[in-house]
């Protein structure tokens, strides 16, 4: 499982619908998580990823040191499924998607990360699986990390 995590002032995701653009998730201060799943990921990996994200110390303490987690600062989390995180660009100019899990394997694991974050106490918003989404965010810092399990 792989995540690109951004500390944000705010973030939102929309999808195109029959009536135009439909908002599906929005948060204030917290973190935006683009989440990719590969073939050998399972529920145990999803649980570990949620715990890692919840405890990731990327927010400043009173001394200006990144020493607080989203849990510590009362932040929110936006989780957006992102199979392209497993795009392989080693050969040629067109990415290969063979390392990305099929939707029927990936969707329940993305849901498991979201469910576990909520169990831990997070306020979580999400994108819509298998939809063409637009993600808007204001990166705070900027702080962007890659987390891989």
DSSP file (Angstrom, degrees, kcal/mol; ACC not computed):
  #  RESIDUE AA STRUCTURE BP1 BP2  ACC     N-H-->O    O-->H-N    N-H-->O    O-->H-N    TCO  KAPPA ALPHA  PHI   PSI    X-CA   Y-CA   Z-CA
    1    1 A X              0   0    0      0, 0.0   148,-2.6     0, 0.0     2,-0.4   0.000 360.0 360.0 360.0 141.0    0.0    0.0    0.0
    2    2 A X  E     -AB  36 148A   0     34,-2.2    34,-3.5   146,-0.2     2,-0.4  -0.989 360.0-174.3-135.6 139.2    1.3    3.4   -0.9
    3    3 A X  E     -AB  35 147A   0    144,-2.9   144,-3.0    -2,-0.4     2,-0.6  -0.995  19.9-151.2-135.9 141.1    0.1    6.9    0.1
    4    4 A X  E     -AB  34 146A   0     30,-2.3    30,-2.7    -2,-0.4     2,-0.5  -0.968  27.0-164.3-104.5 119.9    1.0   10.4   -0.9
    5    5 A X  E     -AB  33 145A   0    140,-3.0   140,-2.7    -2,-0.6     2,-0.4  -0.905   9.2-174.2-113.0 128.9    0.2   12.5    2.2
    6    6 A X  E     -AB  32 144A   0     26,-2.5    26,-2.6    -2,-0.5     2,-0.4  -0.985  23.8-133.4-124.1 129.9   -0.1   16.3    2.1
    7    7 A X  E     -A   31   0A   0    136,-1.9   133,-3.2    -2,-0.4   136,-0.5  -0.684  40.2-171.5 -75.6 128.5   -0.6   18.5    5.1
    8    8 A X  E     -AB  30 139A   0     22,-2.8    22,-2.2    -2,-0.4   131,-0.2  -0.899  44.2-150.8-130.0 152.4   -3.4   20.9    4.0
    9    9 A X  E    S-     0   0A   0    129,-2.8     2,-0.3     1,-0.4    -1,-0.1   0.794  94.9 -18.6 -78.4 -35.5   -5.2   24.0    5.1
   10   10 A X  E     - B   0 138A   0    128,-0.7   128,-2.4    19,-0.1    -1,-0.4  -0.966  64.4-172.3-164.4 158.5   -8.2   22.6    3.3
   11   11 A X  E     -CB  27 137A   0     16,-1.8    16,-3.0    -2,-0.3     2,-0.3  -0.987   2.9-178.5-155.9 150.7   -9.0   20.1    0.6
   12   12 A X  E     -CB  26 136A   0    124,-2.8   124,-2.9    -2,-0.3     2,-0.4  -0.993  11.6-153.6-150.2 152.2  -12.0   19.0   -1.4
   13   13 A X  E     -CB  25 135A   0     12,-2.9    11,-2.5    -2,-0.3    12,-1.5  -0.994  14.3-178.7-129.9 138.0  -12.9   16.4   -4.1
   14   14 A X  E     -CB  23 134A   0    120,-2.2   120,-2.4    -2,-0.4     2,-0.3  -0.898  10.4-154.4-128.9 159.4  -15.7   16.7   -6.7
   15   15 A X  E     -CB  22 133A   0      7,-2.4     7,-3.6    -2,-0.3     2,-0.5  -0.950  27.2-109.1-129.7 154.5  -17.0   14.4   -9.4
   16   16 A X  E     +C   21   0A   0    116,-0.9     5,-0.2    -2,-0.3     2,-0.2  -0.720  45.6 173.7 -82.9 127.9  -18.8   15.2  -12.7
   17   17 A X  E >   -C   20   0A   0      3,-4.0     3,-1.7    -2,-0.5    -1,-0.0  -0.647  49.4 -88.3-124.0-177.6  -22.4   14.1  -12.5
   18   18 A X  T 3  S+     0   0    0      1,-0.3     3,-0.1    -2,-0.2    -2,-0.0   0.780 127.9  46.9 -65.0 -26.5  -25.5   14.5  -14.7
   19   19 A X  T 3  S-     0   0    0      1,-0.3     2,-0.3     0, 0.0    -1,-0.3   0.178 125.0 -94.3 -99.6  17.4  -26.3   17.8  -13.0
   20   20 A X  E <  S+C   17   0A   0     -3,-1.7    -3,-4.0     2,-0.1     2,-0.4  -0.840  83.7   0.9 109.5-148.3  -22.8   19.2  -13.3
   21   21 A X  E     -C   16   0A   0     -2,-0.3     2,-0.5    -5,-0.2    -5,-0.2  -0.658  63.7-161.2 -85.1 130.7  -20.0   19.1  -10.7
   22   22 A X  E     -C   15   0A   0     -7,-3.6    -7,-2.4    -2,-0.4     2,-0.2  -0.948  13.7-135.3-115.6 120.2  -21.0   17.3   -7.5
   23   23 A X  E     +C   14   0A   0     -2,-0.5    -9,-0.2    -9,-0.2     3,-0.1  -0.549  28.0 170.2 -70.2 135.6  -19.0   17.8   -4.3
   24   24 A X  E     +     0   0A   0    -11,-2.5   102,-0.4     1,-0.4     2,-0.3   0.592  61.0   7.3-120.6 -18.7  -18.3   14.5   -2.5
   25   25 A X  E     +C   13   0A   0    -12,-1.5   -12,-2.9   100,-0.1    -1,-0.4  -0.932  56.4 170.9-164.7 140.5  -15.9   15.3    0.2
   26   26 A X  E     -C   12   0A   0     -2,-0.3     2,-0.3   -14,-0.3   -14,-0.2  -0.988   5.2-177.3-152.6 143.5  -14.3   18.3    1.8
   27   27 A X  E     -C   11   0A   0    -16,-3.0   -16,-1.8    -2,-0.3     3,-0.1  -0.918  16.7-142.5-134.2 162.1  -12.1   19.0    4.9
   28   28 A X  S    S-     0   0    0      1,-0.3    -1,-0.1    -2,-0.3   -20,-0.1   0.184  73.9  -6.4 -92.1-139.5  -10.6   21.9    6.7
   29   29 A X  S    S+     0   0    0    -19,-0.1    47,-2.2    46,-0.1    -1,-0.3  -0.289 103.1  71.2 -59.2 134.6   -7.1   21.7    8.3
   30   30 A X  E    S-Ad   8  76A   0    -22,-2.2   -22,-2.8    45,-0.3     2,-0.4  -0.935  82.5 -44.3 161.8-134.9   -5.7   18.2    8.2
   31   31 A X  E     -Ad   7  77A   0     45,-2.5    47,-2.4    -2,-0.3     2,-0.5  -0.997  28.6-144.8-140.4 142.8   -4.3   15.9    5.6
   32   32 A X  E     -Ad   6  78A   0    -26,-2.6   -26,-2.5    -2,-0.4     2,-0.5  -0.893  21.8-162.4-100.2 128.2   -5.1   14.8    2.1
   33   33 A X  E     -Ad   5  79A   0     45,-3.6    47,-3.0    -2,-0.5     2,-0.6  -0.949  11.3-163.7-120.0 113.7   -4.2   11.2    1.5
   34   34 A X  E     -Ad   4  80A   0    -30,-2.7   -30,-2.3    -2,-0.5     2,-0.5  -0.880  24.5-160.7 -90.9 121.1   -3.9    9.8   -2.1
   35   35 A X  E     -Ad   3  81A   0     45,-2.6    47,-3.2    -2,-0.6     2,-0.3  -0.912  14.6-173.9-120.6 123.5   -4.0    6.0   -1.5
   36   36 A X  E     -A    2   0A   0    -34,-3.5   -34,-2.2    -2,-0.5     2,-0.4  -0.882   8.0-155.8-114.6 147.2   -2.9    3.3   -3.8
   37   37 A X        -     0   0    0     -2,-0.3    64,-2.8   -36,-0.2     2,-0.2  -0.954   5.4-161.9-122.8 138.4   -3.3   -0.5   -3.4
   38   38 A X  B >   -F  100   0B   0     -2,-0.4     3,-1.5    62,-0.3    62,-0.2  -0.642  37.9 -90.7-113.6 176.2   -1.2   -3.3   -4.9
   39   39 A X  T 3  S+     0   0    0     60,-0.6    61,-0.1     1,-0.3    60,-0.0   0.796 118.5  46.4 -61.0 -37.7   -1.9   -7.0   -5.3
   40   40 A X  T 3  S+     0   0    0      2,-0.0    -1,-0.3    61,-0.0     2,-0.1   0.389  84.0 115.8 -93.1   6.8   -0.5   -8.4   -2.1
   41   41 A X    <   +     0   0    0     -3,-1.5     2,-0.2     4,-0.1    68,-0.1  -0.439  40.3 171.7 -70.3 148.9   -2.1   -5.8    0.2
   42   42 A X     >  -     0   0    0     -2,-0.1     4,-2.1    67,-0.1     3,-0.2  -0.795  50.4 -75.8-144.1-173.7   -4.7   -7.1    2.7
   43   43 A X  H  > S+     0   0    0     -2,-0.2     4,-2.3     1,-0.2     5,-0.2   0.844 126.2  56.5 -60.4 -36.0   -6.7   -6.0    5.7
   44   44 A X  H  > S+     0   0    0      2,-0.2     4,-2.2     1,-0.2    -1,-0.2   0.914 107.9  47.5 -62.8 -42.9   -3.7   -6.2    8.0
   45   45 A X  H  > S+     0   0    0     -3,-0.2     4,-2.7     2,-0.2    -2,-0.2   0.901 110.6  52.9 -64.1 -41.0   -1.8   -3.7    5.7
   46   46 A X  H  X S+     0   0    0     -4,-2.1     4,-2.3     2,-0.2    -2,-0.2   0.904 109.3  48.6 -61.4 -42.1   -4.9   -1.5    5.6
   47   47 A X  H  X S+     0   0    0     -4,-2.3     4,-2.0     2,-0.2    -1,-0.2   0.907 112.5  48.2 -64.7 -42.3   -5.0   -1.4    9.4
   48   48 A X  H  X S+     0   0    0     -4,-2.2     4,-2.5     2,-0.2    -2,-0.2   0.895 110.2  52.1 -65.0 -40.5   -1.3   -0.6    9.7
   49   49 A X  H  X S+     0   0    0     -4,-2.7     4,-2.7     2,-0.2     5,-0.2   0.928 108.7  50.2 -63.0 -44.5   -1.6    2.2    7.1
   50   50 A X  H  X S+     0   0    0     -4,-2.3     4,-2.6     1,-0.2    -1,-0.2   0.925 112.4  47.0 -59.9 -44.6   -4.5    3.8    9.0
   51   51 A X  H  X S+     0   0    0     -4,-2.0     4,-1.8     2,-0.2    -1,-0.2   0.900 112.0  50.7 -63.9 -40.8   -2.5    3.7   12.2
   52   52 A X  H  X S+     0   0    0     -4,-2.5     4,-0.8     2,-0.2    -2,-0.2   0.932 113.2  45.3 -62.4 -46.2    0.6    5.1   10.5
   53   53 A X  H >< S+     0   0    0     -4,-2.7     3,-0.7     1,-0.2    17,-0.4   0.918 111.9  51.6 -63.8 -44.5   -1.4    8.0    9.0
   54   54 A X  H 3< S+     0   0    0     -4,-2.6    17,-1.2     1,-0.2    -1,-0.2   0.830 118.6  37.1 -63.4 -33.5   -3.2    8.8   12.2
   55   55 A X  H 3< S+     0   0    0     -4,-1.8     2,-0.3    -5,-0.2    -1,-0.2   0.443  82.1 127.4-100.0  -0.5    0.0    9.0   14.1
   56   56 A X    <<  -     0   0    0     -4,-0.8     2,-1.4    -3,-0.7    14,-0.5  -0.410  56.6-139.3 -63.9 120.2    2.2   10.6   11.5
   57   57 A X  E     +G   69   0C   0     -2,-0.3    12,-0.3     1,-0.2    -1,-0.1  -0.634  55.9 129.1 -89.3  89.1    3.8   13.6   13.1
   58   58 A X  E     +     0   0C   0     -2,-1.4     2,-0.4    10,-0.8    -1,-0.2   0.246  46.5  89.9-123.2   8.7    3.6   16.3   10.3
   59   59 A X  E    S-G   68   0C   0      9,-2.7     9,-2.5    -3,-0.1     8,-1.6  -0.876  79.7-107.4-111.7 143.6    2.1   19.2   12.3
   60   60 A X  E     -G   66   0C   0     -2,-0.4     6,-0.2     6,-0.3     2,-0.1  -0.344  24.4-147.9 -70.5 142.7    4.0   21.8   14.1
   61   61 A X    >   -     0   0    0      4,-2.2     3,-2.0    -2,-0.1    -1,-0.1  -0.272  47.8 -77.3 -89.6-171.7    4.2   21.9   17.9
   62   62 A X  T 3  S+     0   0    0      1,-0.3    -2,-0.1     2,-0.1    -1,-0.0   0.723 133.8  54.1 -63.7 -21.2    4.5   25.2   19.9
   63   63 A X  T 3  S-     0   0    0      2,-0.2    -1,-0.3     0, 0.0     3,-0.1   0.391 120.4-107.3 -92.5   2.5    8.2   25.4   19.0
   64   64 A X  S <  S+     0   0    0     -3,-2.0     2,-0.4     1,-0.3    -2,-0.1   0.675  76.7 134.1  81.2  16.9    7.6   25.0   15.2
   65   65 A X        -     0   0    0     -6,-0.1    -4,-2.2     1,-0.0     2,-1.6  -0.831  68.4-113.1-101.5 137.1    8.8   21.5   15.1
   66   66 A X  E    S+G   60   0C   0     -2,-0.4    -6,-0.3    -6,-0.2    -9,-0.1  -0.526  73.3 126.5 -69.0  94.2    6.8   18.8   13.2
   67   67 A X  E     +     0   0C   0     -8,-1.6     2,-0.4    -2,-1.6    -1,-0.2   0.268  45.2  80.0-137.2   5.9    6.0   16.8   16.3
   68   68 A X  E     -G   59   0C   0     -9,-2.5    -9,-2.7    -3,-0.2   -10,-0.8  -0.914  61.7-141.9-123.0 148.4    2.2   16.5   16.3
   69   69 A X  E  >  -G   57   0C   0     -2,-0.4     4,-1.8   -12,-0.3     6,-0.2  -0.480  35.6-101.6 -96.7 171.3   -0.1   14.2   14.4
   70   70 A X  H  >>S+     0   0    0    -14,-0.5     5,-2.1   -17,-0.4     4,-0.6   0.839 126.6  55.8 -60.8 -32.1   -3.4   14.9   12.8
   71   71 A X  H >45S+     0   0    0    -17,-1.2     3,-0.6     1,-0.2    -1,-0.2   0.908 106.5  49.8 -64.0 -42.4   -4.9   13.2   15.9
   72   72 A X  H 345S+     0   0    0      1,-0.2    -2,-0.2     2,-0.1    -1,-0.2   0.844 115.3  41.4 -66.2 -35.4   -3.0   15.6   18.2
   73   73 A X  H 3<5S-     0   0    0     -4,-1.8    -1,-0.2     0, 0.0    -2,-0.2   0.433 108.7-116.5 -96.7   0.7   -4.2   18.7   16.4
   74   74 A X  T <<5 +     0   0    0     -4,-0.6    -3,-0.2    -3,-0.6    -4,-0.1   0.814  59.4 161.2  69.7  29.5   -7.8   17.7   15.8
   75   75 A X      < -     0   0    0     -5,-2.1    48,-0.5    -6,-0.2   -45,-0.3  -0.232  34.2-122.4 -79.8 171.2   -7.3   17.7   12.0
   76   76 A X  E     -de  30 123A   0    -47,-2.2   -45,-2.5    46,-0.1     2,-0.4  -0.660  16.1-136.6-110.0 166.1   -9.5   16.0    9.4
   77   77 A X  E     -de  31 124A   0     46,-2.3    48,-2.6    -2,-0.2     2,-0.5  -0.990   8.2-164.4-131.0 130.8   -8.5   13.5    6.7
   78   78 A X  E     -de  32 125A   0    -47,-2.4   -45,-3.6    -2,-0.4     2,-0.5  -0.971  13.6-164.9-110.6 118.7   -9.5   13.3    3.0
   79   79 A X  E     -de  33 126A   0     46,-2.6    48,-1.7    -2,-0.5     2,-0.5  -0.916   7.7-178.7-108.5 124.7   -8.8    9.9    1.5
   80   80 A X  E     -d   34   0A   0    -47,-3.0   -45,-2.6    -2,-0.5     2,-0.1  -0.984  28.2-124.5-125.8 121.5   -8.8    9.6   -2.3
   81   81 A X  E     -d   35   0A   0     -2,-0.5     2,-0.2   -47,-0.2   -45,-0.2  -0.393  31.4-179.5 -62.3 137.5   -8.2    6.3   -4.0
   82   82 A X    >   +     0   0    0    -47,-3.2     3,-1.8     1,-0.1     4,-0.2  -0.664  17.7 174.3-147.4  82.9   -5.4    6.7   -6.5
   83   83 A X  G >  S+     0   0    0      1,-0.3     3,-1.9    -2,-0.2    -1,-0.1   0.763  75.9  74.9 -63.7 -22.8   -4.4    3.6   -8.5
   84   84 A X  G >  S+     0   0    0      1,-0.3     3,-1.9     2,-0.2    -1,-0.3   0.625  73.1  81.3 -68.2 -10.8   -1.9    5.7  -10.5
   85   85 A X  G <  S+     0   0    0     -3,-1.8    -1,-0.3     1,-0.3    -2,-0.1   0.724  92.0  52.6 -63.8 -18.9    0.4    5.7   -7.5
   86   86 A X  G <  S+     0   0    0     -3,-1.9    13,-0.6    -4,-0.2     2,-0.3   0.116  79.2 131.5-102.4  20.3    1.5    2.2   -8.8
   87   87 A X    <   -     0   0    0     -3,-1.9     2,-0.6    12,-0.1    10,-0.2  -0.575  49.4-145.3 -70.9 132.3    2.2    3.4  -12.3
   88   88 A X  B     +H   96   0D   0      8,-2.6     8,-2.2    -2,-0.3     3,-0.2  -0.897  24.4 172.0-104.5 118.7    5.6    2.1  -13.5
   89   89 A X        +     0   0    0     -2,-0.6    -1,-0.1     6,-0.2     6,-0.1   0.127  44.9 111.4-110.4  18.9    7.5    4.5  -15.7
   90   90 A X  S    S+     0   0    0      1,-0.1     2,-0.5     6,-0.1    -1,-0.1   0.832  78.9  42.1 -64.2 -33.0   10.8    2.6  -15.9
   91   91 A X  S    S-     0   0    0     -3,-0.2     3,-0.2     3,-0.1    -1,-0.1  -0.952 115.4 -25.8-120.2 132.7   10.3    1.7  -19.6
   92   92 A X  S    S-     0   0    0     -2,-0.5     3,-0.0     1,-0.2     0, 0.0  -0.145  84.6 -72.8  69.7-162.2    9.1    4.0  -22.3
   93   93 A X  S    S+     0   0    0      2,-0.1     2,-0.6     1,-0.0    -1,-0.2   0.457 106.3  80.1-114.4  -6.3    6.8    7.0  -21.9
   94   94 A X  S    S-     0   0    0     -3,-0.2    -3,-0.1    -6,-0.0    -6,-0.1  -0.914  82.2-123.1-105.5 123.0    3.5    5.3  -21.1
   95   95 A X        -     0   0    0     -2,-0.6     2,-0.4    -6,-0.1    -6,-0.2  -0.271  16.1-134.2 -63.1 147.3    3.1    4.1  -17.5
   96   96 A X  B     -H   88   0D   0     -8,-2.2    -8,-2.6     1,-0.1     3,-0.3  -0.853  11.2-164.3 -97.5 138.3    2.3    0.4  -16.9
   97   97 A X    >   +     0   0    0     -2,-0.4     3,-1.4   -10,-0.2   -10,-0.1   0.188  54.8 113.7-107.0  15.6   -0.4   -0.3  -14.4
   98   98 A X  T 3  S+     0   0    0      1,-0.3    -1,-0.2   -10,-0.1   -11,-0.1   0.762  74.3  55.2 -63.9 -24.8    0.3   -3.9  -13.7
   99   99 A X  T 3  S+     0   0    0    -13,-0.6   -60,-0.6    -3,-0.3     2,-0.3   0.662  88.0  95.5 -81.6 -14.7    1.4   -3.3  -10.0
  100  100 A X  B <  S-F   38   0B   0     -3,-1.4   -62,-0.3   -14,-0.3     3,-0.1  -0.585  81.9-117.0 -77.7 135.1   -2.0   -1.6   -9.3
  101  101 A X        -     0   0    0    -64,-2.8   -64,-0.1    -2,-0.3    -1,-0.1  -0.360  32.9-100.8 -68.0 148.8   -4.6   -3.9   -7.7
  102  102 A X    >>  -     0   0    0      1,-0.1     4,-2.7     4,-0.1     3,-1.4  -0.340  36.7-108.2 -64.1 152.4   -7.8   -4.5   -9.6
  103  103 A X  H 3> S+     0   0    0      1,-0.3     4,-2.6     2,-0.2     5,-0.3   0.850 117.8  58.7 -55.0 -38.5  -10.8   -2.5   -8.4
  104  104 A X  H 34 S+     0   0    0      1,-0.2     4,-0.3     2,-0.2    -1,-0.3   0.762 115.3  37.0 -66.6 -22.9  -12.5   -5.4   -6.8
  105  105 A X  H <> S+     0   0    0     -3,-1.4     4,-0.7     2,-0.1    -2,-0.2   0.825 120.4  46.3 -89.7 -39.9   -9.4   -6.0   -4.6
  106  106 A X  H >X S+     0   0    0     -4,-2.7     4,-2.4     1,-0.2     3,-0.5   0.898 101.1  61.9 -74.3 -43.0   -8.5   -2.3   -4.0
  107  107 A X  H 3X S+     0   0    0     -4,-2.6     4,-2.5     1,-0.3     5,-0.2   0.904 103.3  48.2 -57.9 -47.7  -11.9   -0.8   -3.1
  108  108 A X  H 3> S+     0   0    0     -4,-0.3     4,-1.7    -5,-0.3    -1,-0.3   0.835 113.1  50.3 -62.4 -28.8  -12.5   -2.9    0.1
  109  109 A X  H <X S+     0   0    0     -4,-0.7     4,-2.0    -3,-0.5    -2,-0.2   0.868 108.9  49.4 -78.1 -36.2   -9.0   -2.1    1.3
  110  110 A X  H  X S+     0   0    0     -4,-2.4     4,-2.2     2,-0.2    -2,-0.2   0.935 112.6  49.5 -61.9 -45.3   -9.4    1.6    0.7
  111  111 A X  H  X S+     0   0    0     -4,-2.5     4,-3.0    -5,-0.2    -2,-0.2   0.872 107.7  54.9 -59.6 -37.3  -12.7    1.3    2.7
  112  112 A X  H  X S+     0   0    0     -4,-1.7     4,-2.4     2,-0.2    -1,-0.2   0.889 107.0  49.4 -65.8 -39.2  -10.8   -0.6    5.4
  113  113 A X  H  X S+     0   0    0     -4,-2.0     4,-2.5     2,-0.2    -2,-0.2   0.939 113.5  46.8 -63.0 -45.9   -8.3    2.3    5.8
  114  114 A X  H  X S+     0   0    0     -4,-2.2     4,-2.3     2,-0.2    -2,-0.2   0.932 113.0  48.6 -61.0 -47.3  -11.2    4.8    6.0
  115  115 A X  H  X S+     0   0    0     -4,-3.0     4,-2.3     1,-0.2    -1,-0.2   0.904 112.2  48.8 -61.0 -42.0  -13.1    2.6    8.5
  116  116 A X  H  X S+     0   0    0     -4,-2.4     4,-2.1     2,-0.2    -1,-0.2   0.896 109.0  52.6 -67.7 -39.7  -10.0    2.1   10.7
  117  117 A X  H  X>S+     0   0    0     -4,-2.5     5,-2.6     1,-0.2     4,-0.7   0.919 110.8  48.3 -59.6 -42.4   -9.2    5.9   10.7
  118  118 A X  H ><5S+     0   0    0     -4,-2.3     3,-0.9     1,-0.2    -2,-0.2   0.900 108.9  53.0 -64.9 -40.1  -12.8    6.5   11.8
  119  119 A X  H 3<5S+     0   0    0     -4,-2.3    -1,-0.2     1,-0.3    -2,-0.2   0.873 106.0  54.4 -61.3 -36.9  -12.4    3.9   14.5
  120  120 A X  H 3<5S-     0   0    0     -4,-2.1    -1,-0.3    -5,-0.1    -2,-0.2   0.647 131.2 -94.8 -72.2 -14.8   -9.3    5.7   15.7
  121  121 A X  T <<5S+     0   0    0     -3,-0.9    -3,-0.2    -4,-0.7     2,-0.1   0.448  75.1 143.5 118.1   2.9  -11.2    8.9   16.0
  122  122 A X      < -     0   0    0     -5,-2.6     2,-0.7    -6,-0.2    -1,-0.3  -0.451  50.2-133.2 -77.4 145.4  -10.7   10.7   12.7
  123  123 A X  E     -e   76   0A   0    -48,-0.5   -46,-2.3    -2,-0.1     2,-0.4  -0.904  39.7-171.0 -89.6 114.9  -13.2   12.7   10.9
  124  124 A X  E     -e   77   0A   0     -2,-0.7     2,-0.3   -48,-0.2   -46,-0.2  -0.925  20.4-175.3-120.4 133.3  -12.8   11.3    7.4
  125  125 A X  E     -e   78   0A   0    -48,-2.6   -46,-2.6    -2,-0.4     2,-0.3  -0.837  16.9-161.2-113.7 159.2  -14.1   12.4    4.0
  126  126 A X  E     -e   79   0A   0   -102,-0.4   -46,-0.2    -2,-0.3  -113,-0.2  -0.892  17.9-122.4-137.4 165.4  -13.5   10.4    0.8
  127  127 A X        -     0   0    0    -48,-1.7     2,-0.5    -2,-0.3    -1,-0.1  -0.084  46.7 -91.2 -83.1-164.1  -13.6   10.6   -2.9
  128  128 A X    >   -     0   0    0   -114,-0.1     3,-1.7   -47,-0.1  -103,-0.0  -0.974  39.1-119.0-120.0 120.3  -15.7    8.2   -5.0
  129  129 A X  T 3  S+     0   0    0     -2,-0.5     3,-0.1     1,-0.3   -47,-0.0  -0.276  94.0   8.4 -59.9 138.3  -14.1    5.0   -6.1
  130  130 A X  T 3  S+     0   0    0      1,-0.2     2,-0.3   -49,-0.0    -1,-0.3   0.618 102.6 121.6  65.9  17.9  -13.9    4.5   -9.9
  131  131 A X  S <  S-     0   0    0     -3,-1.7     2,-0.8  -116,-0.0    -1,-0.2  -0.782  73.8-110.9-106.6 153.2  -15.0    8.1  -10.6
  132  132 A X        -     0   0    0     -2,-0.3  -116,-0.9  -116,-0.2     2,-0.3  -0.755  52.0-171.3 -77.2 113.5  -13.3   10.8  -12.5
  133  133 A X  E     -B   15   0A   0     -2,-0.8     2,-0.5  -118,-0.2  -118,-0.2  -0.746  26.9-148.8-113.7 155.7  -12.5   13.2   -9.6
  134  134 A X  E     -B   14   0A   0   -120,-2.4  -120,-2.2    -2,-0.3     2,-0.5  -0.994  17.0-163.0-119.3 122.5  -11.1   16.6   -9.2
  135  135 A X  E     -B   13   0A   0     -2,-0.5     2,-0.4  -122,-0.2  -122,-0.2  -0.925   6.8-175.3-109.8 126.0   -9.1   17.2   -6.0
  136  136 A X  E     +B   12   0A   0   -124,-2.9  -124,-2.8    -2,-0.5     2,-0.3  -0.960  14.1 158.3-117.7 138.1   -8.4   20.7   -4.9
  137  137 A X  E     -B   11   0A   0     -2,-0.4     2,-0.6  -126,-0.2  -126,-0.2  -0.993  40.6-134.4-153.8 159.0   -6.2   21.5   -1.9
  138  138 A X  E     -B   10   0A   0   -128,-2.4  -129,-2.8    -2,-0.3  -128,-0.7  -0.947  31.4-143.6-114.7 106.0   -4.1   24.1   -0.3
  139  139 A X  E     -B    8   0A   0     -2,-0.6     2,-0.7  -131,-0.2  -131,-0.3  -0.553  10.7-142.3 -73.9 128.0   -0.9   22.4    0.8
  140  140 A X  E    S-     0   0A   0   -133,-3.2     3,-0.3    -2,-0.3  -133,-0.2  -0.827  75.0  -8.7 -97.0 112.0    0.4   23.8    4.1
  141  141 A X  E    S-     0   0A   0     -2,-0.7    -1,-0.1     1,-0.3     2,-0.1  -0.545 107.7 -89.4 136.8 -71.4    4.1   24.1    4.3
  142  142 A X  E    S+     0   0A   0     -2,-0.2     2,-0.5  -135,-0.1    -1,-0.3   0.502  74.5 170.3 -73.9 143.8    4.3   22.7    1.7
  143  143 A X  E     +     0   0A   0   -136,-0.5  -136,-1.9    -3,-0.3     2,-0.4  -0.981   3.0 160.9-124.4 118.1    4.5   19.3    3.4
  144  144 A X  E     +B    6   0A   0     -2,-0.5     2,-0.3  -138,-0.2  -138,-0.2  -0.990   9.2 176.4-139.4 127.3    4.2   16.2    1.2
  145  145 A X  E     -B    5   0A   0   -140,-2.7  -140,-3.0    -2,-0.4     2,-0.5  -0.925  25.7-136.5-129.8 153.8    5.3   12.7    2.1
  146  146 A X  E     -B    4   0A   0     -2,-0.3     2,-0.5  -142,-0.2  -142,-0.2  -0.958  21.4-168.8-107.2 126.3    5.2    9.2    0.5
  147  147 A X  E     +B    3   0A   0   -144,-3.0  -144,-2.9    -2,-0.5     2,-0.4  -0.966   8.0 179.6-116.6 126.8    4.2    6.5    3.0
  148  148 A X  E      B    2   0A   0     -2,-0.5  -146,-0.2  -146,-0.2    -2,-0.0  -0.991 360.0 360.0-133.1 134.0    4.7    2.9    1.9
  149  149 A X              0   0    0   -148,-2.6  -147,-0.1    -2,-0.4    -1,-0.1   0.322 360.0 360.0-121.0 360.0    4.0   -0.3    3.7
